Amino acid sequence: MVTRILLICTGVLLVAQTRAYAYTDPGSGTLIWQILLGASFGVVFYLRRIIGWVRSLKSRKTEVTVAKAFAEKERKRTGIG
């Protein structure tokens, strides 16, 4: 889905070219690359943190479920409770 949107946007930008009467110095391009790289690394960092947080919540639920099942099995086996 995202790839399709990017391809469509790229195609529109390539087809709808117009003359730009502007000047950009070489430092501007470097600044743009730095912003893009910094933003992408930031997104990757936070996505990894969010994914890790979700996985930890999921594993906690699994541990609690296993512990409850084990406790129930022991109660039935011993006849206590």
N, CA, C and O atoms as a MOPAC input file, in Angstrom:
PM7 MOZYME 1SCF
protein

 N      0.82900 1    -1.18900 1     0.00000 1
 C      0.00000 1     0.00000 1     0.00000 1
 C      0.87500 1     1.25500 1     0.00000 1
 O      0.67600 1     2.15600 1    -0.81500 1
 N      1.84100 1     1.30800 1     0.91400 1
 C      2.72100 1     2.46800 1     1.00400 1
 C      3.57200 1     2.57400 1    -0.25500 1
 O      3.80800 1     3.67200 1    -0.75800 1
 N      4.03100 1     1.43900 1    -0.76000 1
 C      4.84400 1     1.42900 1    -1.97500 1
 C      4.04600 1     1.98000 1    -3.15000 1
 O      4.56700 1     2.72900 1    -3.97700 1
 N      2.79000 1     1.60200 1    -3.20700 1
 C      1.93900 1     2.07400 1    -4.29600 1
 C      1.75800 1     3.59200 1    -4.23000 1
 O      1.82000 1     4.27500 1    -5.25300 1
 N      1.53800 1     4.11000 1    -3.03400 1
 C      1.37400 1     5.54800 1    -2.86300 1
 C      2.65500 1     6.28600 1    -3.24600 1
 O      2.60500 1     7.31800 1    -3.91400 1
 N      3.80800 1     5.75000 1    -2.81800 1
 C      5.07600 1     6.37700 1    -3.16900 1
 C      5.31100 1     6.38100 1    -4.67500 1
 O      5.79600 1     7.36900 1    -5.22600 1
 N      4.97100 1     5.29000 1    -5.33700 1
 C      5.12700 1     5.22600 1    -6.79300 1
 C      4.22000 1     6.23300 1    -7.49400 1
 O      4.64200 1     6.88400 1    -8.44900 1
 N      2.99500 1     6.36500 1    -7.03600 1
 C      2.06300 1     7.32400 1    -7.62800 1
 C      2.56700 1     8.75000 1    -7.42800 1
 O      2.55300 1     9.55400 1    -8.36000 1
 N      3.01300 1     9.06300 1    -6.20800 1
 C      3.53900 1    10.40800 1    -5.93600 1
 C      4.76700 1    10.70700 1    -6.77800 1
 O      4.89900 1    11.80900 1    -7.30900 1
 N      5.66500 1     9.74300 1    -6.90800 1
 C      6.86400 1     9.92700 1    -7.72000 1
 C      6.47900 1    10.15700 1    -9.17800 1
 O      7.03600 1    11.03500 1    -9.83700 1
 N      5.54300 1     9.38300 1    -9.67500 1
 C      5.08900 1     9.54600 1   -11.05900 1
 C      4.48000 1    10.92000 1   -11.29400 1
 O      4.75200 1    11.55400 1   -12.31300 1
 N      3.65600 1    11.38600 1   -10.35700 1
 C      3.03500 1    12.70100 1   -10.49500 1
 C      4.10300 1    13.79200 1   -10.47800 1
 O      4.03500 1    14.73500 1   -11.26700 1
 N      5.08200 1    13.67300 1    -9.59600 1
 C      6.14100 1    14.67400 1    -9.52600 1
 C      6.98600 1    14.70000 1   -10.79800 1
 O      7.40200 1    15.77000 1   -11.24100 1
 N      7.24000 1    13.54200 1   -11.38300 1
 C      8.03400 1    13.47900 1   -12.60200 1
 C      7.27200 1    14.02000 1   -13.81100 1
 O      7.87000 1    14.64000 1   -14.68900 1
 N      5.97700 1    13.79400 1   -13.86400 1
 C      5.17200 1    14.23300 1   -14.99300 1
 C      4.86800 1    15.73200 1   -14.89900 1
 O      4.82300 1    16.41400 1   -15.92300 1
 N      4.66500 1    16.24100 1   -13.70500 1
 C      4.23800 1    17.62900 1   -13.51900 1
 C      5.41400 1    18.55900 1   -13.22200 1
 O      5.32100 1    19.41800 1   -12.34600 1
 N      6.50200 1    18.39200 1   -13.93800 1
 C      7.66500 1    19.25000 1   -13.70900 1
 C      7.43900 1    20.63300 1   -14.30300 1
 O      6.87200 1    20.78300 1   -15.38500 1
 N      7.89300 1    21.62700 1   -13.57100 1
 C      7.86900 1    23.00700 1   -14.05700 1
 C      9.22100 1    23.64200 1   -13.76600 1
 O      9.99300 1    23.12200 1   -12.95900 1
 N      9.50500 1    24.74400 1   -14.40900 1
 C     10.76300 1    25.44000 1   -14.16200 1
 C     10.72200 1    26.09400 1   -12.79000 1
 O      9.73900 1    26.72700 1   -12.40600 1
 N     11.80000 1    25.92400 1   -12.07800 1
 C     11.92200 1    26.56600 1   -10.77100 1
 C     12.97500 1    27.65700 1   -10.89200 1
 O     14.14600 1    27.36700 1   -11.13800 1
 N     12.57800 1    28.87700 1   -10.72500 1
 C     13.51400 1    29.99400 1   -10.79600 1
 C     13.99700 1    30.30900 1    -9.38500 1
 O     13.63500 1    31.32800 1    -8.79700 1
 N     14.81200 1    29.42100 1    -8.86500 1
 C     15.30500 1    29.56600 1    -7.49900 1
 C     16.74300 1    29.09500 1    -7.44600 1
 O     17.22300 1    28.40000 1    -8.34200 1
 N     17.41300 1    29.48300 1    -6.39000 1
 C     18.80100 1    29.07700 1    -6.19700 1
 C     18.91900 1    28.32900 1    -4.87300 1
 O     18.41800 1    28.79000 1    -3.84600 1
 N     19.56700 1    27.19900 1    -4.89900 1
 C     19.88600 1    26.50500 1    -3.65300 1
 C     21.37800 1    26.25000 1    -3.64000 1
 O     21.94200 1    25.73100 1    -4.60400 1
 N     21.99900 1    26.61200 1    -2.56100 1
 C     23.42900 1    26.37700 1    -2.45700 1
 C     23.68900 1    24.92400 1    -2.06300 1
 O     22.76600 1    24.24000 1    -1.62100 1
 N     24.90900 1    24.44200 1    -2.21000 1
 C     25.21600 1    23.03700 1    -1.90200 1
 C     24.91700 1    22.65500 1    -0.45100 1
 O     24.59700 1    21.50000 1    -0.16900 1
 N     25.01700 1    23.59700 1     0.45000 1
 C     24.73600 1    23.29400 1     1.85400 1
 C     23.27400 1    22.95500 1     2.10900 1
 O     22.95800 1    22.22100 1     3.04600 1
 N     22.38000 1    23.48900 1     1.27600 1
 C     20.95100 1    23.20700 1     1.45000 1
 C     20.64800 1    21.73700 1     1.21200 1
 O     19.88100 1    21.12300 1     1.95400 1
 N     21.25500 1    21.17700 1     0.17400 1
 C     21.03700 1    19.75400 1    -0.10700 1
 C     21.54400 1    18.88100 1     1.02300 1
 O     20.90300 1    17.90000 1     1.40200 1
 N     22.70200 1    19.24500 1     1.55900 1
 C     23.25400 1    18.49400 1     2.68600 1
 C     22.34200 1    18.59000 1     3.90000 1
 O     22.13300 1    17.60500 1     4.60700 1
 N     21.80000 1    19.77900 1     4.13800 1
 C     20.89300 1    19.96700 1     5.26400 1
 C     19.62500 1    19.13200 1     5.09700 1
 O     19.13800 1    18.53900 1     6.06000 1
 N     19.10000 1    19.08500 1     3.89400 1
 C     17.89900 1    18.28000 1     3.63800 1
 C     18.18400 1    16.79900 1     3.88200 1
 O     17.37900 1    16.11100 1     4.51000 1
 N     19.33100 1    16.29800 1     3.38800 1
 C     19.69400 1    14.89500 1     3.62100 1
 C     19.84500 1    14.61300 1     5.10600 1
 O     19.41700 1    13.56500 1     5.58900 1
 N     20.45000 1    15.54100 1     5.82800 1
 C     20.64600 1    15.34800 1     7.26400 1
 C     19.29700 1    15.28100 1     7.98300 1
 O     19.10300 1    14.45000 1     8.87000 1
 N     18.37800 1    16.14700 1     7.60200 1
 C     17.04200 1    16.12800 1     8.21900 1
 C     16.33500 1    14.81200 1     7.92600 1
 O     15.75300 1    14.20200 1     8.82300 1
 N     16.38500 1    14.36900 1     6.66100 1
 C     15.72000 1    13.11800 1     6.28300 1
 C     16.31600 1    11.91200 1     6.99900 1
 O     15.58100 1    11.05100 1     7.48200 1
 N     17.64500 1    11.84500 1     7.07100 1
 C     18.28000 1    10.71400 1     7.74800 1
 C     17.99300 1    10.73000 1     9.25200 1
 O     17.71300 1     9.68900 1     9.84600 1
 N     18.06400 1    11.89600 1     9.85400 1
 C     17.77600 1    12.00000 1    11.28700 1
 C     16.34700 1    11.60300 1    11.60100 1
 O     16.09500 1    10.89500 1    12.57600 1
 N     15.40800 1    12.05800 1    10.77800 1
 C     14.00700 1    11.70600 1    10.98700 1
 C     13.77700 1    10.20900 1    10.80900 1
 O     13.03900 1     9.59500 1    11.57900 1
 N     14.40500 1     9.62600 1     9.80000 1
 C     14.20000 1     8.18400 1     9.57100 1
 C     14.79500 1     7.35600 1    10.70900 1
 O     14.17800 1     6.38400 1    11.14500 1
 N     15.98000 1     7.72100 1    11.19800 1
 C     16.55000 1     6.99500 1    12.32800 1
 C     15.69100 1     7.17600 1    13.58000 1
 O     15.54600 1     6.24300 1    14.37000 1
 N     15.13300 1     8.34700 1    13.76300 1
 C     14.24200 1     8.57800 1    14.90100 1
 C     12.99700 1     7.71100 1    14.83400 1
 O     12.57100 1     7.14300 1    15.83900 1
 N     12.41700 1     7.61200 1    13.64500 1
 C     11.22500 1     6.77500 1    13.46700 1
 C     11.55500 1     5.32000 1    13.74700 1
 O     10.79600 1     4.63400 1    14.43300 1
 N     12.67900 1     4.83800 1    13.22600 1
 C     13.07900 1     3.44800 1    13.45800 1
 C     13.29300 1     3.19500 1    14.95100 1
 O     12.86700 1     2.16400 1    15.47100 1
 N     13.94400 1     4.12300 1    15.63800 1
 C     14.19500 1     3.97400 1    17.07000 1
 C     12.89400 1     3.84500 1    17.84300 1
 O     12.74100 1     2.92700 1    18.64800 1
 N     11.95000 1     4.75900 1    17.60600 1
 C     10.70800 1     4.71800 1    18.34900 1
 C      9.83100 1     3.54000 1    17.96000 1
 O      9.12800 1     3.00100 1    18.81600 1
 N      9.84600 1     3.12500 1    16.70400 1
 C      9.08600 1     1.94100 1    16.32200 1
 C      9.62000 1     0.69900 1    17.02500 1
 O      8.84400 1    -0.15000 1    17.46200 1
 N     10.95300 1     0.58900 1    17.13600 1
 C     11.53100 1    -0.55200 1    17.85100 1
 C     11.09700 1    -0.54200 1    19.31300 1
 O     10.79600 1    -1.59300 1    19.87900 1
 N     11.06400 1     0.63200 1    19.92100 1
 C     10.63800 1     0.72200 1    21.32200 1
 C      9.17300 1     0.33200 1    21.48500 1
 O      8.81800 1    -0.38100 1    22.42400 1
 N      8.32600 1     0.79700 1    20.57400 1
 C      6.89500 1     0.47100 1    20.64900 1
 C      6.68500 1    -1.02200 1    20.42800 1
 O      5.89700 1    -1.64200 1    21.14100 1
 N      7.37300 1    -1.60700 1    19.45600 1
 C      7.24400 1    -3.03800 1    19.18800 1
 C      7.71500 1    -3.84400 1    20.39900 1
 O      7.07300 1    -4.82500 1    20.77600 1
 N      8.82500 1    -3.44200 1    21.00600 1
 C      9.31700 1    -4.12600 1    22.20700 1
 C      8.33600 1    -4.02400 1    23.36000 1
 O      8.15300 1    -4.98100 1    24.11300 1
 N      7.70000 1    -2.85600 1    23.50200 1
 C      6.72100 1    -2.66800 1    24.57400 1
 C      5.51200 1    -3.57600 1    24.36100 1
 O      5.02300 1    -4.19600 1    25.30500 1
 N      5.03600 1    -3.65200 1    23.12400 1
 C      3.88300 1    -4.51700 1    22.81700 1
 C      4.24000 1    -5.97800 1    23.05600 1
 O      3.43700 1    -6.73600 1    23.60000 1
 N      5.44600 1    -6.37500 1    22.64900 1
 C      5.86900 1    -7.76600 1    22.87300 1
 C      5.97100 1    -8.08200 1    24.35400 1
 O      5.62700 1    -9.18800 1    24.77300 1
 N      6.44200 1    -7.12600 1    25.16000 1
 C      6.55300 1    -7.38200 1    26.58800 1
 C      5.16300 1    -7.51800 1    27.21500 1
 O      4.96200 1    -8.33900 1    28.11000 1
 N      4.21100 1    -6.71800 1    26.74700 1
 C      2.84100 1    -6.86600 1    27.25200 1
 C      2.27700 1    -8.22600 1    26.87900 1
 O      1.60900 1    -8.87800 1    27.68200 1
 N      2.55000 1    -8.64200 1    25.65900 1
 C      2.05100 1    -9.93200 1    25.18200 1
 C      2.66500 1   -11.07800 1    25.97700 1
 O      1.96500 1   -12.02700 1    26.33200 1
 N      3.96900 1   -11.00400 1    26.26300 1
 C      4.61700 1   -12.07900 1    27.01100 1
 C      4.14300 1   -12.10600 1    28.46000 1
 O      4.04500 1   -13.17800 1    29.05700 1
 N      3.84600 1   -10.93400 1    29.03600 1
 C      3.30700 1   -10.91200 1    30.40600 1
 C      1.96600 1   -11.61900 1    30.46800 1
 O      1.70200 1   -12.38700 1    31.39300 1
 N      1.11800 1   -11.35700 1    29.47900 1
 C     -0.18800 1   -12.01600 1    29.45400 1
 C     -0.02200 1   -13.52200 1    29.34000 1
 O     -0.73800 1   -14.27400 1    30.00000 1
 N      0.90700 1   -13.97000 1    28.51900 1
 C      1.15500 1   -15.39400 1    28.34900 1
 C      1.66600 1   -16.00300 1    29.65300 1
 O      1.22400 1   -17.08500 1    30.03800 1
 N      2.58700 1   -15.32800 1    30.33800 1
 C      3.11700 1   -15.83000 1    31.60300 1
 C      2.02700 1   -15.94100 1    32.65100 1
 O      1.97100 1   -16.92300 1    33.39100 1
 N      1.15500 1   -14.93600 1    32.71900 1
 C      0.06500 1   -14.96000 1    33.69800 1
 C     -0.89600 1   -16.09300 1    33.38200 1
 O     -1.34900 1   -16.78500 1    34.29400 1
 N     -1.21600 1   -16.29700 1    32.11100 1
 C     -2.12600 1   -17.36500 1    31.71000 1
 C     -1.53700 1   -18.72800 1    32.05300 1
 O     -2.24800 1   -19.59500 1    32.56000 1
 N     -0.26100 1   -18.93000 1    31.78800 1
 C      0.39900 1   -20.19800 1    32.09100 1
 C      0.42000 1   -20.42500 1    33.60200 1
 O      0.16700 1   -21.53700 1    34.06500 1
 N      0.71900 1   -19.38200 1    34.36900 1
 C      0.75800 1   -19.51200 1    35.82900 1
 C     -0.62200 1   -19.85900 1    36.38000 1
 O     -0.73800 1   -20.69900 1    37.27300 1
 N     -1.66400 1   -19.22100 1    35.85800 1
 C     -3.02500 1   -19.52000 1    36.32300 1
 C     -3.40800 1   -20.95900 1    35.97900 1
 O     -4.00200 1   -21.65500 1    36.80200 1
 N     -3.07600 1   -21.40200 1    34.78100 1
 C     -3.39900 1   -22.77200 1    34.37700 1
 C     -2.65600 1   -23.77700 1    35.25500 1
 O     -3.22700 1   -24.79300 1    35.65200 1
 N     -1.38800 1   -23.50100 1    35.56000 1
 C     -0.60900 1   -24.38500 1    36.41600 1
 C     -1.20300 1   -24.43100 1    37.82200 1
 O     -1.31400 1   -25.50600 1    38.41100 1
 N     -1.58300 1   -23.27800 1    38.36400 1
 C     -2.16100 1   -23.22500 1    39.70300 1
 C     -3.48300 1   -23.99500 1    39.75300 1
 O     -3.75000 1   -24.71600 1    40.71400 1
 N     -4.30000 1   -23.84200 1    38.72400 1
 C     -5.57300 1   -24.55700 1    38.67400 1
 C     -5.35000 1   -26.06700 1    38.60600 1
 O     -6.04700 1   -26.83600 1    39.26700 1
 N     -4.38200 1   -26.47900 1    37.81000 1
 C     -4.07300 1   -27.90000 1    37.68600 1
 C     -3.60000 1   -28.46300 1    39.02500 1
 O     -3.98800 1   -29.56900 1    39.40300 1
 N     -2.77000 1   -27.71400 1    39.74000 1
 C     -2.27600 1   -28.15200 1    41.04900 1
 C     -3.40800 1   -28.23100 1    42.07000 1
 O     -3.44900 1   -29.15400 1    42.88300 1
 N     -4.33200 1   -27.26000 1    42.02900 1
 C     -5.46500 1   -27.29100 1    42.95400 1
 C     -6.32400 1   -28.53600 1    42.72000 1
 O     -6.77300 1   -29.18100 1    43.66800 1
 N     -6.54500 1   -28.86200 1    41.44800 1
 C     -7.33300 1   -30.04200 1    41.12300 1
 C     -6.60600 1   -31.32600 1    41.54400 1
 O     -7.22800 1   -32.27000 1    42.03200 1
 N     -5.29800 1   -31.34700 1    41.35100 1
 C     -4.51700 1   -32.53000 1    41.66500 1
 C     -4.47400 1   -32.76800 1    43.16700 1
 O     -4.61000 1   -33.90500 1    43.62000 1
 N     -4.28900 1   -31.71300 1    43.93600 1
 C     -4.16700 1   -31.88200 1    45.39000 1
 C     -5.51200 1   -31.87300 1    46.09500 1
 O     -5.62000 1   -32.33700 1    47.23000 1
 N     -6.55000 1   -31.34600 1    45.43000 1
 C     -7.86200 1   -31.29300 1    46.06100 1
 C     -8.00100 1   -30.13600 1    47.02700 1
 O     -8.96800 1   -30.09700 1    47.78800 1
 N     -7.08200 1   -29.20100 1    47.02500 1
 C     -7.14900 1   -28.04000 1    47.89800 1
 C     -7.78000 1   -26.89900 1    47.12600 1
 O     -7.41500 1   -26.64700 1    45.97800 1
 N     -8.71400 1   -26.21500 1    47.74000 1
 C     -9.29700 1   -25.01700 1    47.12400 1
 C    -10.52600 1   -25.35900 1    46.42900 1
 O    -11.16800 1   -24.48600 1    45.84400 1

